[in-house]
Amino acid sequence: MVLENMKLARIALLGCIGLGMIPSSNASTSFTEVTPENDKSLGTVGLDSSSFFFKSDSRGTSATTFNASIHDKFEGRIIKGSGDLFVNTFVTNSPQAVPESHEAYLSTQDGLLGNQHIAIGRKYYEWSKVDEQWNMMSLWSPRNTWDELHPESIGMTGVFYSYETPRFKFLAFGSPIAIPEQGTPISQQNGNIVSPNPFWKPLPTQLIVNNVNTQVNYSLSMPPMQDILLRPNFALRARYDFDSGAWFSLNSGVLPIHMVQLSAQPFVAAGSGSQMQVNIIPQFPMRNINTAEVGFDNPSKDWNIWLSASYEQPFNFENQPTWLSPLITPTSVFSAGTRVQLTSNFWFEGSALFIHEQPYTNPGALPGVNVELPSRFPLTQGIKVGGKWVFNDDTQSNISWVQDLIEQNHLITIDIQHKVHNMPITVGGGADVILTSTTQGWVGQYYGDDRLRGWLKYAF
């Protein structure tokens, strides 16, 4: 029997949507990463710690992650290569070692094919300005979201062909597989969905249905691995730069929606003793996407401005009449931004975002049910301003403020990082302040998760 009260499934969706079933990395990557020189390898180990301002029933007041990474590259006569591998694991919660890579590829050597290059593996390119500024939605590049407030873009995995001249750049990508975006590790335990991540919001174990206090049990229904990975995809990008500093680019592709989309199927099973069953069903839809961007880079390199417009049309998404699913409809994405050097060591950045989703028609046959389903885009209207200070070669700082214009929620982040002079040690600290009175939207869902952060890394 399908439940008449669907509130629980909506809570399950809000708690789970966008959280990958395959976990992943970390917070201080808004700073310049250390990379190896020539054919030397570089390893790092470190600790990242968060101290939360407020107590919560779902987590402790602190969380610590141990991380280790290895970077390496080489130069040969015909090919060159570069790659990294890093591993994170919680120290203060249930241990779970999670490997990930920003890049790991082989490429033809410069000049071997003239202006052309061929690369295979995972390689990061800047596909769009909107992705660089608004990385909570991964429009083109996938992300690593171990720290959900500070996701970082990573490379696509496949075969790349590029052709570059001083004015014209062309990039083609293709792959027979699509690796889902990695996020918060979750698992099923004793009829509940749990996670060691402090940002995880536990799902309710009881709910009043028809004036009866009803026990809730959850289950995960994972599709076969071939259905997750075997999804051919491709993308094309062309950019032209004028002598004046103006430029334009065009992108087109068939790509996966990188974030795992989770649907909820609520029902009462026969012989369950009127217990509520909620089946969480991961989905891995595809989409056609096109992006056009124009901009101007001042020849003196002290300011730029850009405009971006994208259209996304999803497919391969299942929505049964008895399921509650995230809103996935054809969508237009508009954004604009600028970067200005105000002083010799301070750069200001600002951008705005507007997303229009086509109206959603619920295919369900659930009379009397009125559920506000979440969108696959966690933020649909917002502004973001911030800046970067470079005090010297060893010390730099970032600050940013994001406002959700729909929910009127605010996220303020500040970080500072220092490399100890003549020592392979980096220390850093930061804070996230969340100003919100709701739990809706990308910022609001982290209500009460204000925190101080610190990290220590040693390179060898």
C-alpha positions as CSV (number, residue, x, y, z in Angstrom):
1,M,0.0,0.0,0.0
2,V,1.4,3.4,-1.0
3,L,1.7,5.8,1.9
4,E,-0.6,8.8,1.8
5,N,1.8,10.9,3.9
6,M,5.0,11.3,1.9
7,K,6.8,13.7,4.2
8,L,9.4,11.2,5.1
9,A,10.5,10.5,1.6
10,R,11.0,14.2,1.0
11,I,13.2,14.3,4.1
12,A,15.2,11.3,2.7
13,L,15.7,13.1,-0.5
14,L,16.8,16.3,1.1
15,G,19.3,14.3,3.2
16,C,20.6,12.2,0.3
17,I,20.4,14.1,-3.0
18,G,23.8,14.9,-4.4
19,L,25.7,12.6,-2.1
20,G,27.8,10.1,-4.1
21,M,27.7,6.5,-3.2
22,I,31.4,6.3,-3.8
23,P,33.2,8.6,-1.4
24,S,36.1,11.2,-1.9
25,S,38.6,15.0,-0.7
26,N,39.2,18.2,1.1
27,A,39.0,21.8,2.0
28,S,42.1,23.8,1.6
29,T,42.3,23.4,-2.2
30,S,41.2,27.0,-2.9
31,F,45.0,27.7,-2.5
32,T,47.7,26.9,-5.0
33,E,48.6,23.3,-4.9
34,V,52.2,22.2,-4.6
35,T,53.2,20.1,-7.6
36,P,56.5,18.2,-8.4
37,E,59.2,19.7,-10.6
38,N,60.5,17.8,-13.7
39,D,60.6,14.1,-12.9
40,K,60.6,14.4,-9.2
41,S,57.8,12.9,-7.1
42,L,56.2,14.7,-4.2
43,G,54.3,13.2,-1.2
44,T,52.3,14.9,1.5
45,V,50.7,13.8,4.7
46,G,48.5,15.9,6.9
47,L,45.6,16.5,9.3
48,D,42.5,18.6,8.7
49,S,40.4,19.4,11.8
50,S,37.0,21.1,12.2
51,S,35.5,22.5,15.4
52,F,31.8,23.2,15.3
53,F,30.3,26.2,17.1
54,F,27.1,24.4,18.0
55,K,26.2,21.0,19.3
56,S,24.1,18.6,17.3
57,D,22.4,15.3,17.9
58,S,23.8,14.0,14.7
59,R,27.5,14.7,15.2
60,G,30.1,15.6,17.8
61,T,31.6,19.1,18.2
62,S,34.8,18.2,16.2
63,A,35.9,16.1,13.3
64,T,39.4,15.3,12.1
65,T,40.6,13.8,8.8
66,F,43.9,12.3,8.0
67,N,45.1,12.7,4.4
68,A,48.0,11.5,2.3
69,S,48.8,12.2,-1.3
70,I,51.5,11.5,-3.9
71,H,52.1,13.7,-7.0
72,D,54.4,12.7,-9.8
73,K,55.2,13.6,-13.4
74,F,57.7,12.7,-16.1
75,E,59.0,14.0,-19.4
76,G,59.9,11.7,-22.2
77,R,60.9,12.3,-25.9
78,I,57.5,11.1,-27.2
79,I,55.1,11.2,-24.2
80,K,54.8,13.0,-20.9
81,G,52.7,12.2,-17.9
82,S,51.3,13.7,-14.7
83,G,49.2,12.4,-11.9
84,D,48.2,12.4,-8.3
85,L,46.5,10.1,-5.8
86,F,45.2,11.1,-2.4
87,V,43.5,9.2,0.4
88,N,41.3,10.6,3.1
89,T,40.0,8.9,6.2
90,F,38.2,10.1,9.3
91,V,40.1,10.0,12.5
92,T,37.3,11.0,14.9
93,N,34.6,8.9,13.3
94,S,34.4,5.5,11.7
95,P,37.5,4.9,9.7
96,Q,37.0,4.7,6.0
97,A,39.9,5.2,3.6
98,V,38.8,6.8,0.4
99,P,41.1,7.2,-2.6
100,E,40.7,9.8,-5.3
101,S,42.7,11.6,-8.1
102,H,42.6,15.1,-9.5
103,E,44.6,14.1,-12.6
104,A,46.3,11.0,-13.9
105,Y,47.1,11.0,-17.6
106,L,49.6,10.4,-20.4
107,S,50.0,12.9,-23.2
108,T,52.0,13.4,-26.4
109,Q,55.0,15.6,-25.9
110,D,54.9,19.2,-26.9
111,G,55.7,19.7,-30.6
112,L,55.4,16.0,-31.5
113,L,52.2,16.6,-33.4
114,G,52.7,20.3,-34.1
115,N,49.8,22.3,-32.5
116,Q,48.0,19.1,-31.5
117,H,48.0,17.0,-28.3
118,I,46.4,13.6,-27.5
119,A,46.0,12.6,-23.8
120,I,44.4,9.6,-22.2
121,G,43.4,9.2,-18.5
122,R,42.0,11.8,-16.1
123,K,42.8,15.4,-17.1
124,Y,41.5,18.7,-15.8
125,Y,40.5,21.5,-18.3
126,E,38.6,24.7,-17.6
127,W,35.4,23.9,-19.5
128,S,33.4,26.9,-18.4
129,K,33.7,30.0,-16.2
130,V,30.4,29.2,-14.4
131,D,31.9,25.9,-13.2
132,E,34.9,27.7,-11.8
133,Q,32.8,30.1,-9.8
134,W,29.8,28.0,-8.8
135,N,31.3,24.5,-8.2
136,M,28.3,23.4,-6.0
137,M,26.6,22.1,-9.2
138,S,29.3,20.6,-11.4
139,L,27.8,21.7,-14.7
140,W,30.7,20.4,-16.8
141,S,33.6,19.2,-14.6
142,P,32.9,16.6,-11.9
143,R,33.9,17.4,-8.3
144,N,35.3,15.9,-5.1
145,T,33.0,16.6,-2.2
146,W,34.5,15.1,0.9
147,D,34.1,18.5,2.4
148,E,30.6,19.5,1.2
149,L,31.0,23.2,1.9
150,H,34.3,23.3,-0.1
151,P,33.9,21.0,-3.2
152,E,36.8,21.0,-5.6
153,S,36.7,20.3,-9.4
154,I,38.6,17.3,-10.8
155,G,39.3,16.1,-14.3
156,M,37.1,14.1,-16.6
157,T,38.3,10.5,-17.5
158,G,38.7,9.4,-21.1
159,V,40.6,10.4,-24.3
160,F,41.3,14.1,-25.1
161,Y,42.3,15.7,-28.4
162,S,43.4,19.4,-28.4
163,Y,44.5,21.8,-31.1
164,E,45.9,25.2,-30.0
165,T,47.2,28.3,-31.7
166,P,47.7,31.7,-30.1
167,R,44.2,32.7,-31.0
168,F,42.2,29.5,-31.5
169,K,41.8,26.5,-29.1
170,F,39.8,23.3,-29.8
171,L,39.2,20.5,-27.3
172,A,37.4,17.1,-27.9
173,F,36.7,14.5,-25.2
174,G,35.2,11.1,-25.3
175,S,34.9,8.1,-23.0
176,P,33.0,4.8,-22.8
177,I,32.6,5.2,-19.1
178,A,31.1,7.7,-16.7
179,I,32.4,7.7,-13.1
180,P,29.9,9.2,-10.7
181,E,30.9,12.2,-8.6
182,Q,32.2,11.1,-5.3
183,G,30.7,12.5,-2.1
184,T,29.7,11.7,1.4
185,P,30.1,7.9,2.1
186,I,26.8,6.5,3.2
187,S,25.7,2.9,4.1
188,Q,22.7,1.0,5.3
189,Q,22.9,-0.3,8.9
190,N,20.1,-1.8,10.9
191,G,17.4,-0.3,8.7
192,N,18.9,3.2,8.7
193,I,21.2,5.2,6.4
194,V,24.3,6.3,8.2
195,S,27.5,8.2,7.4
196,P,30.7,9.1,9.3
197,N,30.7,12.6,7.7
198,P,29.7,15.3,10.2
199,F,27.6,17.1,7.6
200,W,25.3,14.1,7.2
201,K,21.8,14.8,8.4
202,P,20.3,11.5,9.9
203,L,17.0,10.5,8.5
204,P,14.1,10.2,11.1
205,T,13.6,6.7,12.5
206,Q,9.9,7.4,13.4
207,L,7.1,9.4,11.9
208,I,3.5,10.0,12.8
209,V,1.3,8.6,10.1
210,N,-2.5,8.8,10.5
211,N,-2.0,9.8,14.1
212,V,0.1,6.6,14.7
213,N,3.8,6.7,15.7
214,T,5.3,4.5,13.0
215,Q,8.8,3.0,12.8
216,V,10.7,3.7,9.6
217,N,13.2,1.3,7.9
218,Y,15.4,2.3,5.0
219,S,17.1,0.3,2.4
220,L,19.5,1.0,-0.5
221,S,18.8,-0.5,-4.0
222,M,22.0,-0.2,-5.9
223,P,21.9,-0.9,-9.7
224,P,24.4,-3.2,-11.3
225,M,27.9,-1.7,-11.6
226,Q,27.8,-1.9,-15.4
227,D,24.7,0.4,-15.4
228,I,26.6,2.9,-13.3
229,L,29.9,3.0,-15.3
230,L,29.0,2.0,-18.9
231,R,27.5,5.3,-20.0
232,P,29.4,6.6,-23.1
233,N,29.8,10.4,-23.2
234,F,31.6,13.1,-25.1
235,A,32.2,16.9,-25.1
236,L,33.5,19.5,-27.5
237,R,34.9,23.0,-26.8
238,A,36.1,25.8,-29.1
239,R,37.5,29.2,-28.0
240,Y,38.7,32.2,-30.0
241,D,40.7,35.1,-28.6
242,F,40.8,38.4,-30.3
243,D,43.9,40.8,-30.3
244,S,41.8,43.3,-28.2
245,G,41.4,40.9,-25.3
246,A,37.8,39.9,-26.2
247,W,37.1,36.2,-26.5
248,F,34.2,33.8,-27.0
249,S,33.8,30.0,-26.5
250,L,31.2,27.3,-27.4
251,N,30.7,24.0,-25.7
252,S,28.5,21.0,-26.6
253,G,28.3,17.5,-25.2
254,V,26.5,14.5,-24.0
255,L,27.5,14.0,-20.4
256,P,26.3,12.3,-17.2
257,I,24.8,14.3,-14.4
258,H,27.9,14.0,-12.2
259,M,26.0,14.2,-8.9
260,V,24.2,10.9,-8.0
261,Q,20.4,11.5,-8.0
262,L,18.5,9.6,-5.4
263,S,14.8,8.8,-5.5
264,A,12.7,7.5,-2.6
265,Q,10.0,4.8,-2.8
266,P,7.9,4.7,0.4
267,F,5.5,1.9,1.0
268,V,4.1,-0.4,3.7
269,A,5.2,-4.0,3.1
270,A,2.9,-6.9,3.8
271,G,3.7,-8.5,7.2
272,S,5.8,-5.5,8.3
273,G,3.6,-4.8,11.3
274,S,2.7,-1.4,9.7
275,Q,6.3,-0.3,9.6
276,M,7.1,2.3,7.0
277,Q,9.6,1.1,4.4
278,V,11.6,3.7,2.3
279,N,13.7,2.3,-0.5
280,I,16.4,4.7,-1.6
281,I,17.1,4.3,-5.3
282,P,20.3,5.8,-6.9
283,Q,19.9,7.0,-10.4
284,F,22.5,8.0,-13.0
285,P,20.9,10.1,-15.7
286,M,22.5,11.6,-18.8
287,R,22.0,15.0,-20.4
288,N,22.6,17.0,-23.5
289,I,24.4,20.3,-22.6
290,N,25.4,23.4,-24.6
291,T,27.3,26.4,-23.2
292,A,28.2,29.8,-24.8
293,E,30.5,32.2,-23.1
294,V,31.9,35.6,-24.0
295,G,34.4,37.8,-22.1
296,F,37.1,40.4,-22.1
297,D,40.6,40.0,-20.5
298,N,42.3,43.4,-20.1
299,P,45.7,43.1,-21.9
300,S,47.4,44.4,-18.7
301,K,45.8,41.4,-16.9
302,D,44.5,43.5,-14.0
303,W,40.8,42.8,-14.7
304,N,38.4,40.7,-16.7
305,I,34.6,40.2,-17.2
306,W,32.6,37.3,-18.6
307,L,29.1,36.1,-19.4
308,S,27.9,32.5,-19.6
309,A,24.7,30.8,-20.8
310,S,24.0,27.1,-20.8
311,Y,21.0,24.8,-21.7
312,E,20.8,21.3,-20.3
313,Q,18.3,18.6,-21.3
314,P,18.4,15.4,-19.2
315,F,17.5,11.9,-20.3
316,N,17.8,8.3,-19.0
317,F,16.0,9.3,-15.8
318,E,13.3,7.0,-14.4
319,N,10.4,8.4,-12.3
320,Q,7.8,5.8,-11.3
321,P,4.3,6.9,-10.1
322,T,5.1,5.6,-6.6
323,W,8.5,7.3,-6.3
324,L,9.5,10.7,-5.1
325,S,12.4,12.0,-7.2
326,P,14.5,15.2,-7.5
327,L,13.2,17.7,-10.0
328,I,15.2,17.1,-13.2
329,T,13.8,19.1,-16.2
330,P,15.3,21.0,-19.1
331,T,17.2,23.9,-17.5
332,S,18.8,27.2,-18.6
333,V,21.8,28.5,-16.6
334,F,22.9,32.1,-16.8
335,S,25.9,33.6,-15.0
336,A,28.2,36.7,-15.1
337,G,31.3,37.6,-13.3
338,T,34.4,39.7,-13.0
339,R,37.9,39.7,-11.5
340,V,39.8,42.9,-10.7
341,Q,43.2,43.5,-9.2
342,L,42.5,46.3,-6.7
343,T,46.0,46.5,-5.2
344,S,49.4,44.9,-5.9
345,N,48.5,41.9,-3.7
346,F,44.6,41.8,-3.7
347,W,42.3,40.4,-6.3
348,F,38.5,40.9,-6.1
349,E,36.1,38.4,-7.6
350,G,32.3,38.6,-8.0
351,S,29.6,36.7,-9.9
352,A,25.9,36.2,-10.1
353,L,23.9,33.1,-10.9
354,F,20.4,32.6,-12.3
355,I,18.9,29.2,-13.1
356,H,15.5,28.6,-14.8
357,E,14.0,25.1,-14.7
358,Q,11.1,24.2,-16.9
359,P,7.9,23.5,-14.9
360,Y,7.7,20.1,-13.4
361,T,4.8,17.7,-13.9
362,N,4.5,15.0,-11.2
363,P,3.8,11.7,-12.9
364,G,2.7,10.2,-9.6
365,A,-0.9,9.0,-8.9
366,L,-0.9,10.0,-5.2
367,P,-4.2,11.9,-4.5
368,G,-4.0,14.5,-1.8
369,V,-0.2,14.5,-1.6
370,N,1.5,17.9,-1.9
371,V,5.2,17.5,-1.5
372,E,7.8,20.2,-2.4
373,L,10.5,18.2,-4.1
374,P,14.1,19.5,-4.2
375,S,15.8,20.4,-7.5
376,R,19.0,18.8,-8.7
377,F,20.5,22.3,-8.6
378,P,21.1,23.2,-4.9
379,L,21.3,26.9,-5.7
380,T,19.2,28.5,-8.4
381,Q,19.7,32.3,-7.7
382,G,22.7,33.7,-5.9
383,I,25.6,36.2,-5.8
384,K,29.1,35.5,-4.7
385,V,31.8,38.0,-3.9
386,G,35.3,37.6,-2.4
387,G,38.9,38.2,-2.8
388,K,42.4,36.8,-2.6
389,W,45.4,38.3,-0.8
390,V,48.9,37.2,-1.6
391,F,51.0,38.6,1.2
392,N,54.2,37.0,0.1
393,D,55.5,33.8,-1.6
394,D,54.7,31.8,1.6
395,T,51.4,33.3,2.9
396,Q,48.0,33.9,1.2
397,S,44.4,34.3,2.2
398,N,41.0,33.9,0.7
399,I,37.6,35.2,1.7
400,S,34.2,34.7,0.1
401,W,30.5,35.4,0.7
402,V,27.7,33.5,-1.0
403,Q,24.1,34.6,-0.7
404,D,21.1,32.4,-1.7
405,L,18.7,35.0,-3.1
406,I,15.7,32.7,-2.9
407,E,16.1,31.6,0.7
408,Q,18.1,34.7,1.8
409,N,20.8,32.5,3.4
410,H,24.4,33.5,3.7
411,L,27.7,31.6,3.8
412,I,30.9,33.5,4.8
413,T,34.2,31.7,4.5
414,I,37.7,32.9,5.3
415,D,41.0,31.0,5.0
416,I,44.7,31.7,5.5
417,Q,47.6,29.5,4.7
418,H,51.3,29.8,5.4
419,K,54.3,27.7,4.2
420,V,57.0,27.6,6.9
421,H,60.1,29.2,5.3
422,N,62.8,26.7,4.2
423,M,60.7,23.8,5.7
424,P,58.4,21.4,4.0
425,I,55.5,22.3,6.4
426,T,52.3,24.1,5.6
427,V,49.8,25.3,8.2
428,G,46.4,26.9,7.7
429,G,43.2,27.9,9.3
430,G,39.8,29.1,8.4
431,A,36.2,29.6,9.4
432,D,32.7,29.0,7.9
433,V,29.9,31.2,9.2
434,I,26.3,30.3,8.1
435,L,23.7,33.0,8.6
436,T,20.3,31.4,8.0
437,S,16.9,30.9,9.6
438,T,15.8,28.1,7.2
439,T,17.1,24.6,6.3
440,Q,16.3,25.0,2.6
441,G,18.7,25.4,-0.3
442,W,22.4,24.7,-0.6
443,V,23.4,27.0,2.3
444,G,20.3,26.4,4.5
445,Q,20.9,22.6,4.6
446,Y,24.0,23.3,6.7
447,Y,22.2,25.3,9.3
448,G,24.1,25.1,12.6
449,D,27.3,23.7,11.0
450,D,29.3,26.9,11.6
451,R,32.9,25.9,12.3
452,L,36.6,26.7,12.7
453,R,39.0,24.7,10.6
454,G,42.7,24.0,10.7
455,W,45.2,21.9,8.8
456,L,48.8,20.9,8.9
457,K,50.7,19.3,6.0
458,Y,54.2,17.9,5.6
459,A,55.7,17.4,2.2
460,F,58.5,14.9,1.4
